[in-house]
Amino acid sequence: MYQNKITLMPQDILEKEFKIDTRGYRLKEVDQFLDIIIGDYEQFLNIINNLEKEKADLLGEIMSLKQELRNSKMSVEVARNNVEVPEVTNLDILRRLSQLEKMVYSSKNNDDNDN
C-alpha cells in the first residue's frame, strides 16, 4: 500500500554514488550515516508490512464477526416469528381469577353440604 508512495528503497540509498569535489564531505562519514539511514529504512518497511498484514487479518476477522452477527440476528428473528406468545391482558387475568373463585367456592360449598 505504501510502497508506491515511497521514493527510495534501502537498495537505492546503498547504491547512490555522489560526485566528489575538492571541498566535499568525508566519504567515510557519509557512508556510515547512509548505513544508519538504510537500517532505519528497512525497519520502517518491515513495520509497515507487519502492520498491513495485521490490518488485513483484523479486517477479515471483522467481516467474519459481522457475518456472524447478521446470522444471529436472523436466527433471533426467525425464532420470534415461530414462537407465538399470547398476550396476556388484564381481562384475561380477571377471567382466570373469576374461574378460580368459582372453582374454590363451589368446592367449598360442596364440602360444607357433605358435612
QUIWOZI-V47423 format. One line per field, one symbol per residue. ss: DSSP state (H for helix, E for strand, L for the rest). psi: psi as a letter, one per 40 degrees, with the letter a starting at -180 (. if undefined). burial: b if it has 24 or more other C-alpha atoms within 12 Angstrom, else e. Layout:
ss = ???
psi = ???
burial = ???
This chain:
ss = LLHHHLLLLHHHHHHLLLLLLLLLLLHHHHHHHHHHHHHHHHHHHHHHHHHHHHHHHHHHHHHHHHHHHHHHHHHHHHHHHHLLLLLLLHHHHHHHHHHHHHHHHHHHHHHHHHL
psi = dedeehdhidddddehhiihadfiihddddddddddddddddddddddddddddddddddddddddddddddddddddddddhhhhhhiddddddddddddddddddddddddd.
burial = eeeeeeeeeeeebeeeeeeeeeeeeeeeeeeeeeeeeeeeeeeeeeeeeeeeeeeeeeeeeeeeeeeeeeeeeeeeeeeeeeeeeeeeeeeeeeeeeeeeeeeeeeeeeeeeeee
